[in-house]
């Protein structure tokens, strides 16, 4: 009968411990009313307890710190710290000791050893200590691989390793939305508003130290998360920006294309890189975490070959009295157009002027302004519709309805300017 040889015991012992900050001790108050049998005994015991806060013994608040009782949770963006100790349990001198610590993720293997130098010898009952730090940048399973190699007094080379598996969790849920806004007359392109919704999906509150947007080289950014006062602006979330578990907060940013890109491109088209969010927070006793999103991309709105936008329009107009609007027509194509303007009346809005007039040639990325006159025969909120632009070169017509809305009131009502 074949018998497997006994497993050889190593002369060195390896111990690995995660380094985390302690937590506040939470006591469980036990009290009763004065007429009960214990009387004031429980209350007096709580007052004499050194772990309670004087005057707040029943609020489960502690003044003492407790060491971690388990491995705990590790979240993306936090720093993983670990203490590694190799101890010589034998009564002989061990030589040529080499300790290596690698972190294996789903995509890569990282060497975390502070020093890869070989220790010449290690006497009995002595140890080699090392502390490693790593900022966690991936979600999922992580394996800490600690390997030890050494040489015995007899010259035999020994080797062993241990594996420590842990999960990295997601601390924040980040969602982004883009909004397009009409720019002023001096701008060539439109502004872009970015709304970032950040939710705390951990079980403890967070102190949001910084939430900023690092724009790409094409844009300048303006943060809209402060209330302007005399001097420096104050955050819209107050002086203490705590984010409780499962709470969500919205941050708003305005991006404007830089002048050199606007002049070259005219109107930025297609998919463009906006930038990335940089989020820094602190939890518990000041543990710092940082998370950077990938590059945010935005699909520029498609205006077709010809874009029509309103530059000026009154909010309120009088019934059956002419009012004026100013339109801007931009050639978004890569060819020259010869445009003809047609105005079609609707049931409530009537155009004043000559329909079918020539606007002339419009070069690519060029614009022209039109001053038009309208009249409304129906009260209420009315939609401005009925403009038609025809390119005589390609015999193609572009229709523009529901361009804007105006409030039509009776002319007998006094309208404040």
C-alpha positions as CSV (number, residue, x, y, z in Angstrom):
1,X,0.0,0.0,0.0
2,X,1.5,3.4,-1.1
3,X,1.6,6.0,1.6
4,X,2.0,9.8,0.8
5,X,5.0,11.3,2.5
6,X,4.1,13.7,5.4
7,X,3.8,17.4,4.5
8,X,7.1,19.2,5.4
9,X,6.7,21.9,7.9
10,X,8.4,25.2,7.2
11,X,10.8,27.0,9.5
12,X,9.1,30.4,8.9
13,X,5.6,31.5,9.6
14,X,3.7,34.1,7.6
15,X,1.0,36.3,9.0
16,X,-1.0,38.9,7.1
17,X,-3.3,41.5,8.7
18,X,-5.3,44.3,7.1
19,X,-4.6,47.7,8.6
20,X,-7.7,49.8,9.2
21,X,-8.6,52.6,11.5
22,X,-10.5,51.8,14.7
23,X,-14.1,52.7,15.2
24,X,-16.0,54.3,18.1
25,X,-17.3,52.0,20.7
26,X,-21.1,51.7,20.9
27,X,-22.6,50.8,24.3
28,X,-26.1,49.3,24.8
29,X,-27.8,51.3,27.6
30,X,-29.8,49.3,30.2
31,X,-32.1,51.5,32.3
32,X,-35.3,51.4,34.3
33,X,-37.7,53.6,36.1
34,X,-37.1,54.8,39.7
35,X,-40.1,52.8,41.0
36,X,-38.8,49.5,39.6
37,X,-36.9,47.1,41.8
38,X,-33.3,48.1,40.8
39,X,-34.2,51.7,41.4
40,X,-31.3,53.9,40.3
41,X,-28.8,51.1,40.1
42,X,-28.7,50.8,36.3
43,X,-28.4,54.6,35.8
44,X,-25.6,54.8,38.3
45,X,-23.7,51.9,36.6
46,X,-24.0,53.7,33.2
47,X,-22.6,57.0,34.7
48,X,-19.7,55.1,36.2
49,X,-19.0,53.3,32.9
50,X,-15.8,54.8,31.3
51,X,-17.0,54.1,27.8
52,X,-20.1,56.3,28.0
53,X,-20.3,60.1,27.4
54,X,-21.1,62.1,30.6
55,X,-24.6,63.5,30.4
56,X,-25.5,61.3,27.4
57,X,-25.3,57.8,28.8
58,X,-28.5,56.6,27.1
59,X,-27.7,57.8,23.6
60,X,-25.4,54.8,22.7
61,X,-22.5,57.2,22.1
62,X,-19.0,56.1,23.2
63,X,-15.8,57.9,24.0
64,X,-13.6,54.8,23.4
65,X,-12.1,53.3,20.2
66,X,-12.4,49.6,19.4
67,X,-10.1,47.6,17.1
68,X,-11.5,46.1,14.0
69,X,-13.2,42.7,14.7
70,X,-13.3,41.5,11.0
71,X,-11.8,42.2,7.6
72,X,-14.4,44.8,6.8
73,X,-15.5,46.2,3.4
74,X,-13.1,47.6,0.8
75,X,-14.6,50.1,-1.7
76,X,-13.3,51.3,-5.0
77,X,-11.1,54.3,-4.7
78,X,-10.0,53.6,-1.2
79,X,-6.4,52.6,-0.1
80,X,-5.9,49.0,0.8
81,X,-3.2,48.7,3.5
82,X,-1.8,45.4,4.9
83,X,0.8,44.4,7.4
84,X,3.0,41.4,6.5
85,X,5.2,39.6,9.0
86,X,7.5,36.6,8.5
87,X,8.6,35.0,11.8
88,X,11.4,32.4,12.4
89,X,9.7,29.8,14.6
90,X,12.7,27.5,14.5
91,X,15.8,27.3,16.6
92,X,18.2,27.7,13.6
93,X,19.3,30.6,11.5
94,X,17.6,30.9,8.1
95,X,19.4,32.6,5.2
96,X,18.5,34.3,1.9
97,X,14.9,35.3,2.8
98,X,12.8,36.9,0.1
99,X,9.2,38.1,0.7
100,X,7.0,39.1,-2.2
101,X,3.5,40.4,-2.2
102,X,1.5,40.5,-5.4
103,X,-2.1,41.6,-5.9
104,X,-4.0,39.7,-8.6
105,X,-7.1,41.3,-10.2
106,X,-9.3,40.2,-13.1
107,X,-7.1,42.2,-15.5
108,X,-3.6,42.5,-14.1
109,X,-1.0,41.4,-11.4
110,X,0.7,44.1,-9.4
111,X,3.8,43.9,-7.2
112,X,3.1,45.6,-3.9
113,X,6.4,44.7,-2.0
114,X,8.0,47.8,-0.6
115,X,11.5,46.2,-1.1
116,X,12.4,43.2,-3.2
117,X,15.9,42.9,-1.6
118,X,16.9,39.5,-0.1
119,X,17.5,39.4,3.6
120,X,20.9,37.7,4.3
121,X,19.8,35.9,7.5
122,X,17.1,35.7,10.1
123,X,17.9,34.5,13.6
124,X,15.6,32.4,15.7
125,X,12.5,34.2,17.1
126,X,13.1,37.2,14.9
127,X,10.8,38.5,12.2
128,X,10.7,40.5,9.0
129,X,8.0,43.1,8.8
130,X,6.6,45.0,5.8
131,X,3.6,47.3,5.2
132,X,2.1,47.6,1.7
133,X,-0.4,50.2,0.4
134,X,-2.4,50.1,-2.8
135,X,-5.2,52.4,-4.1
136,X,-7.9,50.1,-5.4
137,X,-8.9,50.9,-8.9
138,X,-11.0,47.9,-9.9
139,X,-14.2,46.3,-8.8
140,X,-14.5,42.6,-8.1
141,X,-12.4,39.8,-6.7
142,X,-8.9,40.6,-5.6
143,X,-6.3,38.0,-4.4
144,X,-3.3,39.0,-2.3
145,X,-0.5,36.5,-3.0
146,X,2.3,36.4,-0.4
147,X,5.3,34.2,-1.3
148,X,8.3,33.4,0.9
149,X,11.5,31.8,-0.2
150,X,14.5,31.0,2.0
151,X,17.5,28.6,2.5
152,X,18.0,26.4,5.5
153,X,21.3,25.8,7.3
154,X,21.8,22.6,5.4
155,X,21.6,24.5,2.1
156,X,18.1,23.3,1.1
157,X,16.0,25.9,-0.7
158,X,12.4,26.2,0.5
159,X,9.4,28.1,-0.9
160,X,5.8,28.6,0.1
161,X,3.0,31.0,-0.5
162,X,-0.5,32.0,0.8
163,X,-3.5,33.4,-0.8
164,X,-5.9,36.0,0.7
165,X,-9.1,36.7,-1.3
166,X,-11.3,39.8,-0.8
167,X,-14.0,41.7,-2.7
168,X,-13.8,45.3,-3.8
169,X,-17.3,46.9,-3.7
170,X,-18.7,50.0,-5.5
171,X,-19.1,53.0,-3.2
172,X,-21.0,55.4,-5.4
173,X,-23.5,55.2,-8.2
174,X,-22.8,58.0,-10.7
175,X,-25.2,58.9,-13.5
176,X,-24.8,61.7,-15.9
177,X,-27.2,63.7,-18.2
178,X,-26.5,66.2,-20.9
179,X,-28.6,69.2,-21.7
180,X,-28.2,71.5,-24.7
181,X,-28.8,75.3,-24.4
182,X,-29.1,78.1,-26.9
183,X,-26.1,80.4,-26.8
184,X,-25.9,84.1,-27.2
185,X,-25.2,86.0,-30.4
186,X,-21.5,86.2,-29.9
187,X,-21.0,82.4,-29.5
188,X,-20.6,80.1,-32.5
189,X,-21.7,77.0,-30.7
190,X,-24.1,76.1,-27.9
191,X,-23.4,75.6,-24.3
192,X,-23.7,72.1,-22.8
193,X,-25.0,71.5,-19.2
194,X,-23.9,68.4,-17.4
195,X,-25.9,67.0,-14.5
196,X,-24.1,64.5,-12.3
197,X,-26.2,62.4,-10.0
198,X,-24.1,60.8,-7.2
199,X,-25.6,58.3,-4.8
200,X,-24.0,56.8,-1.7
201,X,-24.5,53.1,-1.9
202,X,-22.4,52.2,1.2
203,X,-23.8,51.7,4.7
204,X,-22.0,54.7,6.3
205,X,-22.2,58.5,5.7
206,X,-19.7,60.2,3.5
207,X,-18.2,63.6,3.7
208,X,-18.0,64.9,0.1
209,X,-14.7,66.7,0.0
210,X,-14.6,67.5,-3.7
211,X,-16.7,66.9,-6.8
212,X,-15.2,68.5,-9.8
213,X,-15.3,68.2,-13.6
214,X,-12.0,68.0,-15.4
215,X,-12.9,69.2,-18.9
216,X,-11.3,68.0,-22.1
217,X,-9.1,70.3,-24.2
218,X,-12.1,71.4,-26.3
219,X,-14.1,72.9,-23.4
220,X,-14.0,75.3,-20.5
221,X,-16.1,74.5,-17.5
222,X,-18.0,76.6,-15.0
223,X,-19.3,74.9,-11.8
224,X,-22.9,75.9,-10.8
225,X,-22.9,74.4,-7.3
226,X,-22.3,77.5,-5.3
227,X,-24.5,80.4,-4.1
228,X,-22.9,83.7,-4.9
229,X,-22.4,85.9,-1.9
230,X,-20.2,88.8,-0.9
231,X,-16.7,87.3,-1.2
232,X,-16.5,83.6,-1.8
233,X,-19.5,81.6,-2.9
234,X,-21.1,79.1,-0.5
235,X,-21.9,75.5,-1.6
236,X,-25.6,74.9,-2.4
237,X,-25.4,71.9,0.0
238,X,-24.3,74.0,3.0
239,X,-21.1,74.0,5.0
240,X,-21.3,70.3,5.9
241,X,-21.6,68.3,2.7
242,X,-22.5,64.9,4.2
243,X,-24.1,62.3,2.0
244,X,-26.1,59.8,4.0
245,X,-26.4,56.1,2.9
246,X,-28.7,55.7,-0.2
247,X,-29.0,59.5,-0.5
248,X,-28.5,61.2,-3.9
249,X,-27.1,64.6,-4.8
250,X,-27.1,66.5,-8.1
251,X,-24.1,68.5,-9.3
252,X,-24.4,70.9,-12.3
253,X,-21.7,72.1,-14.7
254,X,-21.7,74.4,-17.7
255,X,-19.3,73.6,-20.6
256,X,-18.5,76.1,-23.3
257,X,-16.4,75.2,-26.4
258,X,-13.1,77.0,-26.6
259,X,-12.9,79.8,-29.2
260,X,-10.2,78.1,-31.3
261,X,-12.2,74.9,-31.7
262,X,-15.4,76.8,-32.3
263,X,-13.7,78.9,-35.1
264,X,-12.2,75.8,-36.7
265,X,-15.3,73.5,-36.6
266,X,-18.0,76.1,-36.7
267,X,-20.4,73.8,-35.0
268,X,-19.0,70.8,-33.1
269,X,-20.5,67.7,-34.6
270,X,-20.6,64.0,-33.8
271,X,-19.3,62.4,-30.6
272,X,-17.1,64.7,-28.5
273,X,-15.2,64.0,-25.3
274,X,-16.5,66.3,-22.5
275,X,-14.1,65.3,-19.6
276,X,-14.2,63.2,-16.5
277,X,-15.5,63.6,-12.9
278,X,-13.1,63.7,-10.0
279,X,-14.8,62.7,-6.7
280,X,-13.0,62.8,-3.3
281,X,-14.7,61.7,0.0
282,X,-13.9,60.7,3.6
283,X,-15.7,58.1,5.7
284,X,-15.7,57.1,9.4
285,X,-12.5,58.5,11.0
286,X,-11.1,60.2,8.0
287,X,-10.5,57.4,5.6
288,X,-10.0,59.0,2.2
289,X,-11.4,57.7,-1.1
290,X,-11.1,59.0,-4.6
291,X,-12.9,58.0,-7.8
292,X,-12.4,59.2,-11.3
293,X,-14.9,58.3,-14.0
294,X,-13.9,57.4,-17.5
295,X,-14.0,60.1,-20.2
296,X,-17.6,61.3,-20.6
297,X,-18.8,61.4,-24.2
298,X,-21.6,63.5,-25.6
299,X,-23.3,63.2,-28.9
300,X,-23.7,66.7,-30.4
301,X,-27.3,67.4,-31.4
302,X,-27.9,67.0,-35.1
303,X,-29.5,70.1,-36.8
304,X,-29.5,68.7,-40.3
305,X,-28.3,70.8,-43.2
306,X,-29.9,74.0,-42.0
307,X,-30.4,75.1,-38.4
308,X,-33.0,77.7,-37.5
309,X,-32.9,79.3,-34.0
310,X,-34.6,82.2,-32.4
311,X,-32.5,85.1,-31.2
312,X,-35.2,87.4,-30.0
313,X,-38.9,87.0,-29.3
314,X,-41.3,88.7,-26.8
315,X,-42.8,86.7,-24.0
316,X,-46.2,88.4,-24.2
317,X,-48.0,90.0,-27.2
318,X,-51.3,91.8,-27.7
319,X,-54.2,90.2,-29.6
320,X,-54.3,91.3,-33.3
321,X,-51.2,93.6,-32.9
322,X,-48.1,92.9,-34.9
323,X,-44.9,91.7,-33.0
324,X,-41.4,91.1,-34.2
325,X,-39.0,88.2,-33.9
326,X,-35.4,87.7,-35.0
327,X,-34.3,84.3,-36.5
328,X,-30.8,83.0,-37.1
329,X,-30.2,80.6,-40.0
330,X,-27.0,78.6,-40.1
331,X,-25.7,76.4,-42.9
332,X,-24.6,73.2,-41.1
333,X,-23.7,71.4,-44.3
334,X,-20.4,71.3,-46.2
335,X,-21.8,72.9,-49.3
336,X,-23.1,76.3,-50.4
337,X,-26.9,76.8,-50.3
338,X,-29.2,79.2,-52.2
339,X,-32.2,79.6,-49.9
340,X,-35.7,80.8,-50.4
341,X,-38.0,81.7,-47.5
342,X,-41.7,80.8,-47.4
343,X,-44.1,81.7,-44.7
344,X,-47.3,79.6,-44.2
345,X,-50.1,81.0,-42.0
346,X,-51.7,78.8,-39.3
347,X,-55.1,79.1,-37.6
348,X,-53.8,81.4,-34.9
349,X,-50.5,82.9,-36.1
350,X,-50.3,84.9,-39.3
351,X,-47.1,86.1,-41.0
352,X,-46.8,89.7,-42.2
353,X,-44.6,90.1,-45.2
354,X,-43.8,88.7,-48.6
355,X,-43.5,84.9,-48.8
356,X,-41.1,83.2,-51.3
357,X,-38.4,85.9,-51.1
358,X,-34.8,85.1,-52.0
359,X,-32.3,85.0,-49.1
360,X,-29.3,84.5,-51.3
361,X,-26.3,82.2,-51.1
362,X,-25.2,80.9,-47.7
363,X,-21.7,79.4,-47.4
364,X,-20.9,76.4,-45.1
365,X,-20.8,77.3,-41.4
366,X,-22.1,80.8,-42.1
367,X,-25.2,82.4,-40.7
368,X,-27.7,85.2,-41.5
369,X,-30.3,87.0,-39.4
370,X,-33.9,87.6,-40.3
371,X,-36.3,90.2,-38.7
372,X,-39.9,88.9,-39.2
373,X,-43.3,90.2,-38.2
374,X,-46.2,88.2,-37.0
375,X,-49.8,88.7,-35.8
376,X,-52.0,86.5,-33.6
377,X,-55.8,86.3,-34.0
378,X,-56.3,83.9,-31.0
379,X,-55.7,84.5,-27.3
380,X,-53.7,82.1,-25.1
381,X,-50.4,80.3,-25.5
382,X,-49.8,80.1,-29.2
383,X,-47.1,78.2,-31.2
384,X,-45.0,80.0,-33.8
385,X,-45.0,77.7,-36.9
386,X,-45.1,77.7,-40.6
387,X,-41.5,78.6,-41.8
388,X,-40.2,76.9,-44.9
389,X,-36.6,77.1,-46.3
390,X,-36.0,75.7,-49.8
391,X,-32.5,75.1,-51.2
392,X,-32.8,75.8,-54.9
393,X,-29.6,73.9,-55.8
394,X,-30.9,70.6,-54.6
395,X,-34.6,71.4,-54.7
396,X,-34.9,70.4,-51.0
397,X,-37.3,72.0,-48.5
398,X,-36.8,72.2,-44.8
399,X,-39.9,72.7,-42.6
400,X,-39.8,74.4,-39.2
401,X,-42.9,74.1,-36.9
402,X,-43.4,74.8,-33.2
403,X,-40.3,77.0,-33.2
404,X,-41.4,78.9,-30.0
405,X,-44.4,79.9,-28.0
406,X,-45.8,83.3,-27.1
407,X,-48.6,84.3,-24.7
408,X,-51.3,86.3,-26.5
409,X,-53.5,88.6,-24.3
410,X,-56.3,91.0,-25.0
411,X,-55.2,94.4,-26.0
412,X,-57.4,95.9,-23.2
413,X,-55.3,94.3,-20.5
414,X,-52.4,96.4,-19.1
415,X,-49.2,94.6,-19.7
416,X,-46.3,95.4,-17.4
417,X,-42.9,95.7,-19.2
